[in-house]
Amino acid sequence: MAAGVLRCTGDVTVATDGAPLCSGVWTLVPVPEPFTVEQLDPGMLAAAFTAGFVIVGTAWFVGRCARALLSLLN
């Protein structure tokens, strides 16, 4: 079942009984399905987490080496 939203090509007014009235034509516009976790690719998730850990780990390792070098010089 495809989801959609009604769109009016003209002005929308409200009748006395509460019904919406369109001065133009009502059209059904399809909308994408909402996000679900099942849409995520496990391989891409693993690659993203690995890249993040490599970047943070490299910065941490360089910082530890710089700290050791500076304390050695001190």
C-alpha positions in Angstrom: 0.0 0.0 0.0 1.6 3.3 -1.1 1.3 6.2 1.2 0.2 9.6 -0.1 -0.9 13.0 0.9 -3.7 15.0 -0.6 -2.7 18.4 -2.1 -5.0 21.1 -3.4 -3.9 23.0 -6.5 -6.0 26.0 -5.5 -7.1 27.6 -2.2 -8.4 25.5 0.6 -11.5 26.7 2.5 -13.6 25.1 5.2 -17.3 24.5 4.8 -19.8 25.1 7.6 -19.9 21.4 8.4 -16.0 21.3 8.7 -15.2 19.7 5.4 -12.3 21.0 3.5 -13.1 22.5 0.0 -10.6 23.0 -2.8 -11.0 25.7 -5.4 -8.8 23.7 -7.7 -8.2 19.9 -8.0 -7.3 17.5 -5.2 -4.2 15.4 -6.2 -2.6 12.5 -4.4 1.1 13.1 -3.9 3.2 10.0 -3.0 5.4 10.2 0.1 8.3 7.9 1.0 7.9 5.3 3.6 9.1 6.3 7.1 12.6 5.3 8.3 13.0 1.9 9.9 16.1 0.3 11.3 15.7 -2.6 8.8 16.7 -0.2 6.0 20.3 0.1 7.3 22.9 -2.0 5.7 25.0 -3.9 8.3 28.1 -3.7 6.1 27.9 0.1 5.7 27.3 0.4 9.5 30.4 -1.6 10.3 32.4 0.5 7.8 31.2 3.7 9.4 31.9 2.6 13.0 35.3 1.3 11.9 36.2 4.6 10.2 35.1 6.5 13.3 37.1 4.4 15.7 40.2 4.6 13.4 40.0 8.4 13.3 39.5 8.7 17.1 42.1 6.0 17.9 44.7 7.7 15.7 44.2 11.1 17.3 44.3 9.4 20.8 47.5 7.5 19.9 49.2 10.6 18.5 48.3 12.5 21.6 49.7 9.8 23.9 52.9 9.7 21.9 53.2 13.5 22.0 52.6 13.4 25.8 55.3 10.8 26.3 57.7 12.7 24.1 57.1 16.0 26.0 57.4 14.3 29.4 60.7 12.7 28.2 62.0 16.1 27.2 60.9 17.8 30.4 
